[in-house]
Structures are given as structure tokens and as C-alpha cells.
Amino acid sequence: MCDNTAAPMSRPLHLSRRSIPPFRSRLLAWFRAHRRELPWRANAPGRKGLDAYGVWVAEIMLQQTRIAAVLPYYERFLARFPDVESLARAGEADVLKHWSGLGYYSRARNLRLAAREIGARHGGQFPRELDAALSLPGIGRYTAAAVLSIAYNIPLAVLDGNVARVLARLHAIRGDLRANGRWQRLGKTAEHLLASSAPGDWNQALMELGETICTPRSPRCGACPVSPWCRARSLGLTETIPAPRRKRAPVQVEIAAAILLDARGRTLLVRDPGAHDDALFSRMWQFPAVAVEHDAETELGAHLRATVGIDCTNGTRLEPLRAARHGVTFRNIRLLPFLARVEQLPRISRARIIALAKLTQLPVSSATRKIAASLDSN
């Protein structure tokens, strides 16, 4: 049984020269017949073709996020920011509000910054040159290649997790795909196989195959248009290739948060992340919160006293609400909300008083939404 990982890492993996044309033809025909109607694709209902802006926004949203989760956000985002100019003119708070709930908010911040740079340096059009695209905030090699190939038909190969899995199974590559130079080798292979006459369709075809057919578990090999060329299938290795990536050990975190509520149904939101990891609330508006070390109520009370001037030992009581679970990368977070009814909300810097019912009119993270929802479920 041959193991391709033993070959030199300086050269790409190869199908035979005679195999590549029918391999390309089969995959492209499958994609054009079965591709999904997605709003950033030219075949979507009502679309008059591709535009680089729509492709770019989609690719940024799809980073670390599934298509099903992205779809409603994409439609709302483009309705509010239909082009580069409208996004470049927008304030950060407005952009974050329309991104709210999608997570990984640095993507939205970089998207806005890149739009401003595109307006200032590239005449409002996503640049066609690879180096210029790579210089934009939030744009890496994969995103640049995806946008340029799909929107402008520039022959650049993409390599993401879906494409890497397809290529690894085609060539029966064992082991961690990101170790020992394998990822670079897979990149060379992607370039070698690229259908330069239709790079946009080709890249989307490989990604679509990985997402819908050549899935991480239980791949549907019987429906795969290129299964005759798949070494992993012929060797019975589709369930073991690629090898699972080593994941960082999960960290258990508890965050206590206070919903301060006055008689008019208003609450206090702050921007200072306080004594917790600011990745949780993404530097957006949030309830006063603190990472719990020993006792949630005691530590939250001390945090409120020190930061917003609310003394929970003198008339104001912290009422525990229903806890919620939340996940951010390797963190398993337990949210511990408390309700504190107050006669008057403090007016302090870096804070905002707003009706609790209008919370979602501000840019807030999904963790903040979960904390607010605990009041309704109590």
C-alpha cells in the first residue's frame, strides 16, 4: 500500500497527465448541473451576474461559519450596504449591528476598513491584482484567490478545509494535513489541477464537493462525480483520511453578568470589557460582567461597586437568573446572569442607558443576547 506522504514535499501531487482533462470535465459538469442557488452566485434568482463586492462579503462571512447560518445575514447586510461606497461611509456601530449574532466580529471591522481603503485607493472596485487584494485588512491568500477567481475569472487556486479534504482523499494523504509541509504541497496540487479556463467554477466545484459530498464523516462516495480517481476510496480509507486535527484542550469559563433594570424597563450597557476575556463580547455593548473565580454573586457585586457605583449590599439585590451555555473557539462558557432592580441607573462614561426591549438596536454579541433572554425564560 503506497503512502504519498513519503514523497518529497517540494512537488505537487499528481493525477496522471491523461487523467486530468476527464477529471476536470467530470467535476465541472457535475457542478454546473448540481450547484446550489446561493445569493452570491450568478445563477441565483434575480442576479444579473457576479460582482466582486457580493463575492467578497460572502467569503468573509463564510470564514469559520456554515452557509446555512450566513444566508439570512448576507441578505440583510447587502440590503443595508449594497455596495463598497455605502459600507465605506458607514460607522462601525452600524456595521456591527448588522453583523450582530454572526460572531467573529473582527471580520466585520476589517470588512469596513477594507471598504474604505478600496474607495480611497482602488476607485471603489475590489482590486484585480493579488498583491493589492492581499494588502487589504482581513484578506488572506484563500479569500483573495476566491474573490479574484470567482468574480474576475483570474486563474488562482483556492485551498481551504473542504478543498484540502477532497485533495487528500484523491491522493490518499494520511496524517495531519497542516503538518510537515503537507498544506503547502496540497496548495501546489490545487494549482496544478486548476482549470484555468474556468477558475471560478473550478474553485467553487471543489468547495461544493467537499461541503456536500466529500464530507468529513460518512462521505457520499456513490454520488461523487470523481470517485473513479479517488485513491482513498479504492484503499478503503475515506473514513480515516484526513486525520483529525489536534484541537486545543477546551477551557471552562464562568462569566457573571448583571442586568440592571429601572422602573421604566431601561438597562445599562457598557463598552469596557472589565475583568474577562474581551473576545466573549467582541468589544461591543454588553452588560457589566466579570469572570468568576470562586463565587459569582460576590464577585459580580464587587465589580458593580467598583465600576458603575452600584452597591449590592445596601438595598440592591442580585437575583440569579437561568444560566446559559456559550462557546467561543476553545472556551466552553457558562453565562451566569443576575437581575438587579435599581431606582436609578448610573450615568457614567463608556456606558449607555437603553430600553431593554430595544437591546438589539445596538451592536451586541450573541452572548449578550443570551444574557438578556435569561430574563424572559426565568
Helices and strands as residue ranges (DSSP letters): G 4-6, H 20-34, H 52-61, H 67-80, H 84-89, H 92-99, H 106-121, H 130-134, H 141-152, H 161-170, H 182-193, H 199-212, G 221-223, G 227-229, H 231-234, E 251-261, E 266-270, E 289-291, H 296-307, E 318-320, E 324-328, E 331-341, E 351-355, G 356-361, H 366-377
